[in-house]
Amino acid sequence: MDDPPILTEDELRSAVRQVFKRAQTDWEFRQLCLADPAAAIREVSGRSLPSGFVLQFRDTREPVG
């Protein structure tokens, strides 16, 4: 199966907003974001990042304990 079409810049911005919103309430999805950002973007948008594009999400919450 071929990869879905590549995201445009506007679609990427929209997808990142969707990722942030979903990661606030979905712990498993949040872990996916940290482990495989491209897969998280693909899950919310159905499309792939451009070839060679690097995306990283960070968990900036304060450590507990």
Secondary structure as UniProt FT lines:
FT   HELIX           9..23
FT   TURN            24..25
FT   HELIX           27..35
FT   HELIX           37..45
FT   TURN            51..52
//
